[in-house]
């Protein structure tokens, strides 16, 4: 059957964009406030409070949950040769790192399921609203020790239903040839960046300085605001597309042999991209534990909450993403821009230098016994974020352009799986911070990223012709990329 023609939602434009965009931007910003506010606290909350003997016994279903996490990481150890797979969660720090890794990984895998549910059964608006309800419940359940496992389950389900679908609705506000779509996604990403900066400051202060549950409660309030904003803008959101049997009956173009080869190469790149991201994703896990123990966080007689390091990274990453955009715009006016895979390799080489800064900071700390100056941390974040600015958005652009248009939306979801893989690995590797000295721990991260960079160079040599832009790629892409 034929699909219905695009009909712009009702309502006057605001700042040149449909009114619905602004509801989506603010709803997503508040959802990301709740997500990053909670993530900035999680590993610290686990090690300093919940996993202490006097608290962990009160958590309903915790031993079963811990057993499932341990089984997952036991398999990971055996599959990839990380450790011997025995006694996986022997200490609170190892347990906290693993739980944080599983949570961080899961939120990048479940949106694929949420997209399928929306496409086949519920539609995007209902699915997003249901996801928001689950997340509100999850964040408020975090305020009760006994409900921790139930809270994590609600957050898994909620993010899966919410994340990908609200981003897709942004693109659906615009017709196929509407050039405003790109700036709409940039505005959407800006809202996310503001949330990443603000959330750890608010929840970190409340959680670390007053009480952990106040921090999680603030995240819950943010999610409740997101739900109210989203529901308030329902009439301005794009109309639902055909789903279920109606969508399945629509004619589809067949995939060619080249299409299948391209998809195979893109999927094969996922573990390589995961390797290049491990230094960045560690910021939410072992880096916070290391920073708490090693940085001098005292300013004017007051100790800065460790979780504020996440806000510091967000501020710097906002600048570096803009700087990278300006750099490649300047470069493109003078010379031919490198292909995406070359940019990815260059970004990985830069990113590998970031953990090396922490390695040398650790060596200095060991030699002098003095706390590590935050100047080392500033250097780490700048180098890491320059590298990440040349990896994450460039990889997203590669997948959205190179993937066959028939499966373009699916491959945007597949691209995020590299962060799923990375966060699983990070959860395992972060537990090693107890048994390795700081220099070796961070040098190991640099080595993994360097290996990823070398693998990207090999892929560039072998598959650049397959991944290079084709003449048809000059037309606007049918799918849009969503920010993290």
N, C-alpha and C positions, 0 to 999 in steps of 0.2 A: 504494500500500500504506500501511498505518498504521505510524507510528513506535512503537518500544518505549517503554513507560512508564519514567519516571525511577526508577532504583534507586540510593540513596545508596551510595557506596563503603564498603567494610568499614573498621572501626577506630573507636575511641572519639573523641568530639570533644575538642579541645584549645582552651581558652579560648572555648568556645562555637562553634567552627567545625570542620568535618571535618579529620581529620589530613592529608588530601591537600593542603589549602590551604597548610599550613606547609612542606611539601616544595616546592610550587610557588613560594611566596614566597622561600624561601632559594635555590632554583635560579635564579630570575629575578634576585635581588639579586646573586649571584655572576656571572651572565652580564652584567649591566649594569656590574659592577665591571670586567670585562674590556673591555667596549665603551668605556666612558668613560675608562678608564685609557689605552687605546690612542689614542682620539680626542684626548685632551688633549696627547699627545706628537706626533701625526702631522705637523702643519705645521712644528713646531719641528725635529723629526728630519729632515725633508726639506730644510729650508733650511740647517741647521747641519751636516748630516752626509751624507745619502745623495746629494744632488744636487751635491756637490762633485766636481770632475773626477776626483780620485783614487779615488772610490768608485762613481760612477754607471756607469762602464764595466763594472763587474763584475756588474751586475744583468741576469739573463737575460730577454730579451724586452722590455727597457725601451723601446727606440726604437719598437717596434710599439705598445706600450701608450701611450706619450706621443703617438704619431701619432693613435691612436683618441680620446684625450682632446682633442687639439687640434682634430680634425675636429668633435667634438661641440660644442666652444665656438665654432668658426668658424660652425657653423650657428646657434648661439644668438645670436651677434653679428648675423648677417644677419636673423634672424627678429624680433629685438626691438630692433634698432638700437643695440646696446651696442658701441661701437667700430666698426672697419671690417672686422673678421673676418680681417685679415691678420696674419701673424707672431704667432699667438696665444700661444705659450709661449716667448717670446724670452729670458726670464730665469729663474733658479732660483726667485725668489719667485713669479712668475706661474705657473710649472709647479707649485710646491708648493701654491699656492692652488687651482689647477684640480684637482689630484689629490685634495686634501682635500674640495673641493666635490663631485666625482664620488662619492667614497666616502660622504660624509655623505648625499648624495641617494639613492644606490642602496639604502641600508639602509631607506629608507621606501617604496621601490617593490617590492622583492623579496618582502616578506611576503604580498602578494596572490597571487603565484605559489605560495609555500609553502602558503598556505591551500587553494589549488586542488588541489595535490598530496595534501595530507592528506585533503581531502574526497572526492577521486575515487579515490585509489590506496592510500596507505600507512596512513591513520589518523593521529590526532594524536600518539599516544605514540611511534610509530616515527619519524615525521617530526621531532619535537622532538629525540629522541635522535640522529638522523642529523645534524641541524643543529648540535647541540653538538659532535659529533665533527669536523665540518668546521671549526668555530671554534677548537677546541683545536689542530688542525693549523695553521690560519692564524696564530694568535698565536705559536706556537712557530717557524713558518717566518719570522716577522718578525725573529727573532734572527740570520738569515743574509742578508747583502746580496744574494747571488745569487738568493734566493727571494722577493724583495719582490713581484713581480707575481703569482706563484703564491699568496702569502699573502693579497693583496687579493682574489683570485678565491675562495679558500676562505672568507674572511670574508663576502663577498657572498652566497655560496651558503648558508653557515651561518646568518646572520642571517635570511635569507628563510625558511628552513625552521623556525627556532626561534621568532622573535619573536611573530607573530600567533597561532600555534597554542597556545603555553603560556598566553597571556592568555585564549584561548577556553576552555581547560580549567578556569580558575578559575570561570567562569560555569556550566560544566557540572557542577560539584560540587553545585549547588543546584537544587531544583525550581523550576518556573515562578513559584510564588507565595511563595517563600522570601525574606523581607525581609532576611536576612543577606547577600544577594549584594552590596548596596551597600557594607557595611562590609568585605566580603572584598576588593573592588577597592581600597578605601582602604588596607587593610593591604598589598595588593600594591604599590600606589604608594609607600607608606612605605618598603618595602624598596628600591625603585628609588632614592628620594631619598637614603637612607643610602649606597647604593653610589656615587651621583654625588658625594657629599661626600668619601668616603674614597678612592675610586680615584685621582683626580689627585694627592692628597697622597702616596700610596704610589708610584705609577708615576712621578710627576713627580720625586720625590726620587731614586729609583733611576736614572731615565733621564737627568736633567739633571745630577745631582751625581756619579754613579758611571759608568755607561755606558748608552747608549741601549738596548742589547739586554737589560740587566737589567730595565728598565722594561717592555719587551714580554714578557719572560719571566714577570714577575709577573702580567701580564694573562693569559698562558696558564695559569698555575697557577690563577688565579681561575676560568677557564672549565672547567678540569679538575674543580675542586671542584663547579661547577654540574652537570656531567655526572654525577658520583658521587652527588650529592644527589638529582638527578632519577631516576636509575635505582633508587636505594634506596627511593624512594617509589612505585614503579610500581603495587603492589597497592592503593594508596590513591587512585589516580587514577580519574577518571570512565570508565565503559565507552565503547567506541567507538560512534559513531553509524553507521547504514547509509550506505554510500558506493557510488560507481560506479553501475552500472545500477539497483541497488536504490533509491538516493537519487533518481536521475533519474526513476524511475517514480512517485514520490510525487505526489499531486495538489497543484496550485499555484493560488492565487487569481490572477485576471487583474488587470493594472494598468489603472487608469482614466486618462482624459485628464488629470485633476488630478494624478495620481501622476506621469505623464510630465513635466508642466510643473514640478512641484516638483523632480524629479530634474535637469531642465535648469538650473534656477536654482542648485541646490546645486553642480553641476559648474562653472557659470559663476563661482561665488564662489571657486574654488580659486586662480586667479592673484591675486585681491584679498587673500585670506588670506595668500598667499605674500609679498605686498608688506608686509603688516603684521608679518611674522615676521622680516624680513631683518636687523633690528638684533640680535635675539636669536640667530639662527643664526650671525651673524658672530663671536660670542664664541669659537667653535671654529676660527676661521680668521684673518682679518686682525687682529682684536682682539688675539690673542696676539702677533702680529708687532709691532703698534703698541705694545702694552704693554711688550714686551721692550726696545724702543728708547726709549721715552719715560717710563715710570714710574720713580720712585725706589723700588726694591724691596729696598733695603738696610735691615735691621733688626738693631740690636745688633751691627753689624759683619759680618753674614752676609747674603748675597743670597738672597732668596726665589725658589724656582723659578717661572718664569713660568706654568707649567701650574697652579699653585695658584690662579690667578685663576678657574679653572673651579670649584674647590671653594668659593671665596668666593661665586660666583654661586649654587651649589647650596644653600648655607646660607641665603642671603637668599631664594631662590625658595621654599624650604620654608616660611619664615615668611610670605611674601607670599601664597602659596596658601591657607594657613590663615587669614590675615587677611581675604582676599577672601571666603572662605566665611562667616566670622563677620559681616562687613559686610553681605552680602546676606541673611543670616538676620535680623540686626537690622533691616534695611530692610524686609524682607517682613512683619515683625510690625507695622509702622507704616503702610506705604504699599504700593501695588501695585508689584510688581517690573517693571522694563522688560522688553520682549521681548528674546530673545537677541541679535538683530541690532543692537539699540540698545546693549546692553552691549559687543558687539564693536567698534562704532564708538568708544565712549567709551574702551575699552582701547587702541585704536589711537592715539587722540589723546594719551593718556598715554605710550605707548611711543615716540611720535615725539620726545618730549622727551629721551629717553636719549641718542641720538647727538648731540644738540645740546650736551649736557654735555661730551662728548668733543671736539666741535668747538671749544668755547670753551677747553677745557684745552689743545688743540693750539695755539690762537692765543696763549695765555699762554706756552706753551713757546717758541714762535717769538719772541715779544717779549722774553722775559727770558733765554732760553738755559738756564734751570734745569730739572732733571727735574720731571716732573709728579707732584705729591703723590698718594698713593693715596686721599686723601679725594675727589678728583675721580672716581676709579674706584668708590668706595663709592656716591657719588651716582648714577653711571651704572647700577650694578647694581640699586640700590633702585628707581629709576624704571622701568628696563626690566622688572624682575620684577613690579612692580605691574601694568604694562600687560599683560605676558604672562599673568599670572594671570587677567586679564579677557578674554583672547583664546583661548588654547589650550583650556582645559576647557570654556569656554562654546561655542566652535565645535563641539567634540566632542559636547556635549549637543544642540546644534541639529541636527547631522547624524543623530544616533541617534534623535531624536524625529521630525524632519520627514520623513525618508526613509520610503518605503512599507515596511511590515513584511516584505513578500516579499523585499526586497533590503536589509534593515537591516544584516546582517553585511557585505555587499559595500560599502555606503556608509561603514562605519567604515574599511575599507581605503582607499576613495577619499578620505576626509578626510585621511589621512596623505599623500596625494599633494601637498598644498600644501607640505609640508615637502620633498618631493622637488624640486618646482619651485623653492622658495626656496633650497635648498642648491646646486642647479645654478647659479642666478643669483649666489649668494654666491661660489661658486668663480671666476666670471668677474670680478665686481666687486672681489673682494679683491685680484686682481692689479694693480688700478689704484693701490694704495697706494704703489707705487714712483714713479708719475708725477704724483700729485696731492698738494698740501699737505694736512696733517692736517685743517685747518678745512674745506676743500672736500669732502674725502673723507667726513667724518662728517655734514656738512650735507646731502650727497647722500642718505645713508641716511635722515635725518630727512624729507627731501622725499618719498622713495618711500613711507615709512610714512604720511605725511600724505595722499598721494594715495590710498592704500588706505583710510584713514579716510573720506575724502570719497566714495569709491566705495561704501563700506558704507552711508553716509547715503542715497545715491541708491537703492541696493537696498532699504533700509528703506522709502523712499517708494513705490517701484514694486511691491514684492513682499511687503510685510509681511503682507497678508491671506493670501497663499498659504502663507507660512511660519509663520503664527500657530498656536498650539495648537488642535487640534480637540477635540471632545467625547470622541472615542475615545482621545485621548492621555492621558486621566486614568488609564487602565489602565497597569500596569507595562509598560515597554518589553520587547519580546521579545529584544532584543539588548543586549549590554553593551559599554560603551566600555572600551578598554584604554589604560593610560597609556603615555607615550612611553618 
